[in-house]
Amino acid sequence: MDVSLLSPSPPLLQCRCNSNANSRTYPTPPKPISNPTNFLLKSFTISSPFRQSCNGICRKDVPRRRGRHFSIRASTQIGTSGSDPVFQKISEFREAFWRFLRPHTIRGTTLGSVSLVARALIENSHLIKWSLLLKAICGLLALICGNGYIVGINQIYDIGIDKVNKPYLPIAAGDLSVQSAWVLVLLLAAAGLFIVSFNFGPFITSLYCLGLFLGTIYSVPPFRLKRYPVLAFLIIATVRGFLLNFGVFYTTRDALGLTFEWSSPVAFITTFVTLFALVIAITKDLPDVEGDRKYQISTLATKLGVKNIALLGSGLLLANYIGAILAAVYLPQAFRRNLMIPLHVILGLSLILQAWALERAKYTKDAITAFYRFIWYLFYAEYIIFPFI
């Protein structure tokens, strides 16, 4: 943007007042317009409905002809935005609620569920029934509700930390009150429990309750197990890794009328994602070091340093990718080697490049955030390719 456009425009009309009120001096005719945009901005400024005055003695109405269409447009916009305050409040709440749900976690949950269901259907394509579609949608909705409860309860008890680390979150930003947040998390938990208990039986309901319980003690005092790095990692890996994958696959086979049994691909993705969730648990604190230190939250990042934790997370993920390649080599009957090997080589190389970019950026906060975001992209990618390998 041209900075000159923001500078105040000189008045086109001037009024010099003295003891003779009829004495006026007018400027010389304007020069040809060299910058139409600047001229339009000046016209808009002069077309203000207010009057210009000199020391409150003499006043002169400013001509409105030149900027009339700009005044009409501005008035129309103001009228439009203020015509329906209820709609505006609904829109603001919807946007705050979406941020409250932490969309990147919802994407991971959704991709994981769809991927595992797709794999189970591929392995048993002769049992597919369209009548199961509604049940699958209910299951996904229940998982999103549980996900929303866990991330929501964490935000309620992390307001002070989030004001430093994640000021864009709705409670920390003041876009959502604590009372409203409590109503939302309780509704999400109740809705999820109702859906699961009504559709999926006592065993899956107990697994769902276990996930909610672990998410609660992770954030809520007096437990607040997120203060203890090892316990925090285990909770995240258990909920996002084992419970999600095992629960979805078990439920899908049960809906198809099959007893549960591990297949090599499902055992692989469960192990892979559990280790991946452990890496997410380790690296998620990298962008939050400042707030964690201020509020005395003990994490590996605050203890060992950002660089060491970034290298540790990268090393664990590389080991994960090497394991995937070896699984394809030694279990050709279970995996499509022509896809699984090159895809994981590409993902591993992209991780190395991202870690190298982080090193070159000297581990600045923006670079750390980009690195953590890229880890989530790798997480999504694994679920996307899983049905095809």
KAPECOR-V992635 format. One line per field, one symbol per residue. psi: psi as a letter, one per 20 degrees, with the letter a starting at -180 (. if undefined). burial: I if it has 24 or more other ideal C-beta (glycine too) atoms within 12 Angstrom, else O. A space follows every 10 residues. Layout:
# KAPECOR-V992635
psi: ???
burial: ???
This chain:
# KAPECOR-V992635
psi: pphhhiqqpq qhpqoppbho iioqpqrqqq rqphnhghgg ggggghjqir qqqokjgqqp ppqighkghh gggghggghg hjhmhghggg ggggghhghh inhhhggggg ggggghgggh hghlhijpph iighhggggg gghhggghgg hghhhhjkgg ghhghmiiqh ghijipqhgh gggghhgggg gggggghhhj rhghghhghg ghghhgihhp qifliiiogg hgghgghggh fggggggggg hghghikqqp qpqgghhghg gghghghggg hgihigijgg hghhjloorh hhgiqgghhg hggggghhhg hghgghhhgi mhihqnhigg ghghgghghh gghhhhhggh jklrgghggh ghhhhhghgg hghgigii.
burial: OOOOOOOOOO OIOOIOOOOO OOOOOOOOOO OOOOOOOOOO IIIIIIIOOO OOOOOOOOOO OIOOOOIOOO OOOOOOOOOO OOOOOOOOOO OOOOOIIOII IIOIIIIIII IIIIIIIIII IOIOOOOOOO OIOOIIOIII IIIIIIIIII IIIIIIIIIO IIOOIIOIII IIOOIIOOOO IOOIIOOIIO IIIOIIOOII OOOIIOIIII IIIIIIIIII OOOIIIIOIO OIIIIIIIII IIIIIIIIII IIIIIIOOOO OOIOIIOIII IIIIIIIIII IIIIIIIIII IIOOIOIOII IIOOOIIOII IIIIOIIIOI IOIIIOIIOO OOOOIOOOOI IOIIOOIIOI IOOIIOOIOO OOIOOOIIII IIIIIIIIII IIIOIIIOI
